[in-house]
Amino acid sequence: MGHYWETYSLVLGRSMTVRELLARTGCVEDSIFTPEDQEEIDDFLWEGQQEPHRWTAVWAGEEGNWVYLVTPHSASATLPNRLASVSRATTAVAFSRVFAMCNVHLWEEQQEVTSFEVMRSYERSGNAPDRLLPLLEQVGCFDGGLEWEGKGLRIVYELTGVQVPQLTPGSITMASLPAIP
């Protein structure tokens, strides 16, 4: 996704509906819609870029037992209060990219299990910061290299099995997300 946006976030919640994920992240209820064509998608994304200090456009969908939300041009969906809300009675996995900085978050039952910047994955926070250590080693977080976004997205994929599909009319739900909850 980084070839489209230098900044974006991805939040996944297990065992909930798309509307529930949108509500838990704080999306505006009356802004939720299913786009009918690519022009409607493009127009809403463009509109969401015009006032980033107030709101941004998001899209959401589901794959398997997970629902996902993508926030282009913003990492605000990964704020701790939003991830705590998403993880209420379930698990939330999140990834954000802000230019070269890529972060991964794992939350369960409104508690931060582990969070880290992929480039500095040896510095982890949370209640169980080492829980993902074998996975971090498996994807090469400690091997150097510069493909931090790919490593972070691979961690998300290994945890959820979700590969976020392309923006396809009729298969996604869109909404507006206030910049500050």
BALOBA-1460 file (C-alpha; in Angstrom, 3 decimals):
// residues 181
<rec num="1" residu="m" x="0.000" y="0.000" z="0.000"/>
<rec num="2" residu="g" x="2.954" y="2.283" z="0.579"/>
<rec num="3" residu="h" x="3.390" y="2.784" z="-3.146"/>
<rec num="4" residu="y" x="0.075" y="4.705" z="-2.981"/>
<rec num="5" residu="w" x="0.531" y="6.625" z="0.288"/>
<rec num="6" residu="e" x="3.551" y="7.623" z="2.334"/>
<rec num="7" residu="t" x="1.300" y="7.685" z="5.404"/>
<rec num="8" residu="y" x="-1.515" y="5.242" z="6.141"/>
<rec num="9" residu="s" x="-2.785" y="2.863" z="8.766"/>
<rec num="10" residu="l" x="-4.419" y="-0.545" z="8.800"/>
<rec num="11" residu="v" x="-6.490" y="-1.794" z="11.747"/>
<rec num="12" residu="l" x="-7.904" y="-5.316" z="11.979"/>
<rec num="13" residu="g" x="-10.393" y="-6.641" z="14.507"/>
<rec num="14" residu="r" x="-11.372" y="-10.260" z="14.997"/>
<rec num="15" residu="s" x="-14.945" y="-11.574" z="15.176"/>
<rec num="16" residu="m" x="-16.917" y="-8.390" z="14.571"/>
<rec num="17" residu="t" x="-18.819" y="-6.750" z="11.741"/>
<rec num="18" residu="v" x="-17.489" y="-4.027" z="9.477"/>
<rec num="19" residu="r" x="-19.971" y="-1.540" z="10.966"/>
<rec num="20" residu="e" x="-18.834" y="-2.487" z="14.463"/>
<rec num="21" residu="l" x="-15.188" y="-1.845" z="13.531"/>
<rec num="22" residu="l" x="-16.126" y="1.510" z="12.019"/>
<rec num="23" residu="a" x="-18.055" y="2.461" z="15.175"/>
<rec num="24" residu="r" x="-15.281" y="1.329" z="17.515"/>
<rec num="25" residu="t" x="-12.695" y="3.450" z="15.699"/>
<rec num="26" residu="g" x="-14.999" y="6.467" z="15.910"/>
<rec num="27" residu="c" x="-16.248" y="6.798" z="12.337"/>
<rec num="28" residu="v" x="-19.218" y="9.089" z="11.811"/>
<rec num="29" residu="e" x="-22.313" y="6.841" z="11.620"/>
<rec num="30" residu="d" x="-24.195" y="8.853" z="8.982"/>
<rec num="31" residu="s" x="-21.131" y="8.919" z="6.707"/>
<rec num="32" residu="i" x="-21.031" y="5.123" z="6.225"/>
<rec num="33" residu="f" x="-21.814" y="3.941" z="2.682"/>
<rec num="34" residu="t" x="-20.971" y="1.297" z="0.091"/>
<rec num="35" residu="p" x="-19.563" y="2.928" z="-3.058"/>
<rec num="36" residu="e" x="-21.172" y="1.890" z="-6.313"/>
<rec num="37" residu="d" x="-18.331" y="2.754" z="-8.693"/>
<rec num="38" residu="q" x="-14.678" y="3.739" z="-8.819"/>
<rec num="39" residu="e" x="-15.524" y="7.418" z="-9.305"/>
<rec num="40" residu="e" x="-17.420" y="7.452" z="-6.006"/>
<rec num="41" residu="i" x="-14.418" y="5.857" z="-4.267"/>
<rec num="42" residu="d" x="-11.976" y="8.342" z="-5.797"/>
<rec num="43" residu="d" x="-14.187" y="11.342" z="-5.006"/>
<rec num="44" residu="f" x="-14.594" y="10.348" z="-1.358"/>
<rec num="45" residu="l" x="-10.862" y="9.681" z="-0.932"/>
<rec num="46" residu="w" x="-10.097" y="13.053" z="-2.531"/>
<rec num="47" residu="e" x="-12.603" y="14.812" z="-0.290"/>
<rec num="48" residu="g" x="-11.036" y="13.145" z="2.750"/>
<rec num="49" residu="q" x="-7.644" y="14.634" z="1.861"/>
<rec num="50" residu="q" x="-8.894" y="18.206" z="1.814"/>
<rec num="51" residu="e" x="-9.249" y="18.724" z="5.586"/>
<rec num="52" residu="p" x="-6.908" y="16.195" z="7.204"/>
<rec num="53" residu="h" x="-6.858" y="18.150" z="10.468"/>
<rec num="54" residu="r" x="-10.634" y="17.494" z="10.793"/>
<rec num="55" residu="w" x="-11.330" y="14.106" z="9.173"/>
<rec num="56" residu="t" x="-10.119" y="11.515" z="6.691"/>
<rec num="57" residu="a" x="-11.816" y="8.997" z="4.429"/>
<rec num="58" residu="v" x="-11.475" y="5.326" z="5.372"/>
<rec num="59" residu="w" x="-12.526" y="2.060" z="3.819"/>
<rec num="60" residu="a" x="-13.291" y="-1.223" z="5.459"/>
<rec num="61" residu="g" x="-14.024" y="-4.805" z="4.512"/>
<rec num="62" residu="e" x="-13.804" y="-8.329" z="5.801"/>
<rec num="63" residu="e" x="-11.730" y="-11.383" z="5.105"/>
<rec num="64" residu="g" x="-12.243" y="-14.613" z="6.997"/>
<rec num="65" residu="n" x="-12.752" y="-14.023" z="10.702"/>
<rec num="66" residu="w" x="-11.240" y="-10.528" z="10.519"/>
<rec num="67" residu="v" x="-12.509" y="-7.108" z="9.493"/>
<rec num="68" residu="y" x="-10.090" y="-4.399" z="8.405"/>
<rec num="69" residu="l" x="-10.037" y="-0.627" z="8.125"/>
<rec num="70" residu="v" x="-7.572" y="1.331" z="5.978"/>
<rec num="71" residu="t" x="-6.924" y="4.999" z="6.646"/>
<rec num="72" residu="p" x="-4.955" y="6.657" z="3.842"/>
<rec num="73" residu="h" x="-2.949" y="9.791" z="4.684"/>
<rec num="74" residu="s" x="-3.336" y="9.244" z="8.436"/>
<rec num="75" residu="a" x="-2.172" y="7.008" z="11.264"/>
<rec num="76" residu="s" x="-4.922" y="8.262" z="13.590"/>
<rec num="77" residu="a" x="-6.787" y="4.934" z="13.486"/>
<rec num="78" residu="t" x="-3.912" y="3.430" z="15.497"/>
<rec num="79" residu="l" x="-4.162" y="5.818" z="18.450"/>
<rec num="80" residu="p" x="-4.202" y="3.854" z="21.739"/>
<rec num="81" residu="n" x="-7.766" y="4.818" z="22.668"/>
<rec num="82" residu="r" x="-9.014" y="3.583" z="19.292"/>
<rec num="83" residu="l" x="-7.096" y="0.303" z="19.489"/>
<rec num="84" residu="a" x="-8.386" y="-0.252" z="23.031"/>
<rec num="85" residu="s" x="-11.927" y="0.224" z="21.748"/>
<rec num="86" residu="v" x="-11.414" y="-2.113" z="18.786"/>
<rec num="87" residu="s" x="-9.927" y="-4.814" z="21.055"/>
<rec num="88" residu="r" x="-12.837" y="-4.800" z="23.534"/>
<rec num="89" residu="a" x="-13.617" y="-8.531" z="24.090"/>
<rec num="90" residu="t" x="-11.409" y="-9.496" z="21.119"/>
<rec num="91" residu="t" x="-8.032" y="-8.983" z="19.412"/>
<rec num="92" residu="a" x="-6.879" y="-6.009" z="17.368"/>
<rec num="93" residu="v" x="-3.820" y="-5.933" z="15.127"/>
<rec num="94" residu="a" x="-2.655" y="-2.676" z="13.584"/>
<rec num="95" residu="f" x="0.035" y="-1.352" z="11.277"/>
<rec num="96" residu="s" x="0.894" y="2.231" z="10.423"/>
<rec num="97" residu="r" x="3.347" y="3.853" z="8.110"/>
<rec num="98" residu="v" x="4.355" y="7.488" z="8.495"/>
<rec num="99" residu="f" x="6.944" y="8.057" z="5.782"/>
<rec num="100" residu="a" x="9.811" y="5.669" z="6.708"/>
<rec num="101" residu="m" x="8.531" y="4.819" z="10.202"/>
<rec num="102" residu="c" x="6.427" y="1.626" z="10.356"/>
<rec num="103" residu="n" x="4.712" y="0.468" z="13.554"/>
<rec num="104" residu="v" x="2.951" y="-2.755" z="14.547"/>
<rec num="105" residu="h" x="0.494" y="-3.067" z="17.446"/>
<rec num="106" residu="l" x="-1.163" y="-6.094" z="19.042"/>
<rec num="107" residu="w" x="-3.999" y="-5.475" z="21.513"/>
<rec num="108" residu="e" x="-6.186" y="-7.986" z="23.369"/>
<rec num="109" residu="e" x="-9.118" y="-7.247" z="25.668"/>
<rec num="110" residu="q" x="-8.350" y="-3.489" z="25.660"/>
<rec num="111" residu="q" x="-4.742" y="-4.095" z="26.717"/>
<rec num="112" residu="e" x="-1.639" y="-3.371" z="24.684"/>
<rec num="113" residu="v" x="0.155" y="-6.703" z="24.331"/>
<rec num="114" residu="t" x="3.053" y="-5.357" z="22.283"/>
<rec num="115" residu="s" x="3.829" y="-2.365" z="20.072"/>
<rec num="116" residu="f" x="7.010" y="-1.487" z="18.262"/>
<rec num="117" residu="e" x="8.549" y="0.419" z="15.389"/>
<rec num="118" residu="v" x="9.661" y="-2.236" z="12.894"/>
<rec num="119" residu="m" x="13.046" y="-0.586" z="12.293"/>
<rec num="120" residu="r" x="13.668" y="-0.614" z="16.052"/>
<rec num="121" residu="s" x="11.866" y="-3.852" z="16.877"/>
<rec num="122" residu="y" x="14.341" y="-4.610" z="19.654"/>
<rec num="123" residu="e" x="12.544" y="-1.825" z="21.607"/>
<rec num="124" residu="r" x="9.034" y="-3.124" z="22.315"/>
<rec num="125" residu="s" x="6.393" y="-1.950" z="24.771"/>
<rec num="126" residu="g" x="3.215" y="-3.491" z="26.171"/>
<rec num="127" residu="n" x="2.177" y="-6.109" z="28.739"/>
<rec num="128" residu="a" x="3.957" y="-8.933" z="26.895"/>
<rec num="129" residu="p" x="6.508" y="-7.204" z="24.662"/>
<rec num="130" residu="d" x="8.260" y="-10.448" z="23.707"/>
<rec num="131" residu="r" x="5.133" y="-12.358" z="22.639"/>
<rec num="132" residu="l" x="5.888" y="-11.853" z="18.937"/>
<rec num="133" residu="l" x="9.665" y="-12.302" z="19.203"/>
<rec num="134" residu="p" x="9.753" y="-15.598" z="17.220"/>
<rec num="135" residu="l" x="7.673" y="-13.979" z="14.473"/>
<rec num="136" residu="l" x="9.929" y="-10.911" z="14.389"/>
<rec num="137" residu="e" x="12.923" y="-13.194" z="13.946"/>
<rec num="138" residu="q" x="11.099" y="-15.208" z="11.253"/>
<rec num="139" residu="v" x="10.320" y="-12.140" z="9.119"/>
<rec num="140" residu="g" x="13.861" y="-10.754" z="9.480"/>
<rec num="141" residu="c" x="13.327" y="-7.730" z="11.706"/>
<rec num="142" residu="f" x="16.788" y="-8.175" z="13.234"/>
<rec num="143" residu="d" x="18.577" y="-8.884" z="9.948"/>
<rec num="144" residu="g" x="18.893" y="-5.281" z="8.772"/>
<rec num="145" residu="g" x="17.798" y="-4.249" z="5.328"/>
<rec num="146" residu="l" x="15.479" y="-1.450" z="4.452"/>
<rec num="147" residu="e" x="12.166" y="-3.145" z="3.644"/>
<rec num="148" residu="w" x="10.501" y="-2.154" z="6.943"/>
<rec num="149" residu="e" x="7.023" y="-1.755" z="5.492"/>
<rec num="150" residu="g" x="7.104" y="-5.228" z="3.935"/>
<rec num="151" residu="k" x="8.317" y="-6.769" z="7.197"/>
<rec num="152" residu="g" x="5.576" y="-5.029" z="9.177"/>
<rec num="153" residu="l" x="2.840" y="-6.061" z="6.759"/>
<rec num="154" residu="r" x="4.147" y="-9.628" z="6.798"/>
<rec num="155" residu="i" x="3.816" y="-9.654" z="10.595"/>
<rec num="156" residu="v" x="0.205" y="-8.500" z="10.242"/>
<rec num="157" residu="y" x="-0.436" y="-11.181" z="7.616"/>
<rec num="158" residu="e" x="1.117" y="-13.926" z="9.765"/>
<rec num="159" residu="l" x="-1.086" y="-12.879" z="12.708"/>
<rec num="160" residu="t" x="-4.346" y="-12.525" z="10.762"/>
<rec num="161" residu="g" x="-4.045" y="-14.225" z="7.375"/>
<rec num="162" residu="v" x="-5.473" y="-11.039" z="5.822"/>
<rec num="163" residu="q" x="-4.186" y="-9.497" z="2.613"/>
<rec num="164" residu="v" x="-6.143" y="-6.283" z="2.113"/>
<rec num="165" residu="p" x="-7.646" y="-6.382" z="-1.385"/>
<rec num="166" residu="q" x="-7.784" y="-3.550" z="-3.879"/>
<rec num="167" residu="l" x="-10.490" y="-0.903" z="-3.649"/>
<rec num="168" residu="t" x="-13.372" y="-2.554" z="-5.476"/>
<rec num="169" residu="p" x="-16.820" y="-0.932" z="-5.705"/>
<rec num="170" residu="g" x="-19.481" y="-2.972" z="-3.930"/>
<rec num="171" residu="s" x="-16.988" y="-4.986" z="-1.847"/>
<rec num="172" residu="i" x="-15.941" y="-2.282" z="0.627"/>
<rec num="173" residu="t" x="-17.609" y="0.136" z="3.006"/>
<rec num="174" residu="m" x="-16.421" y="3.734" z="3.306"/>
<rec num="175" residu="a" x="-16.823" y="6.307" z="6.077"/>
<rec num="176" residu="s" x="-15.300" y="9.447" z="7.541"/>
<rec num="177" residu="l" x="-13.038" y="9.232" z="10.582"/>
<rec num="178" residu="p" x="-12.511" y="12.334" z="12.737"/>
<rec num="179" residu="a" x="-8.829" y="13.221" z="13.056"/>
<rec num="180" residu="i" x="-8.903" y="13.580" z="16.842"/>
<rec num="181" residu="p" x="-11.139" y="11.277" z="18.880"/>
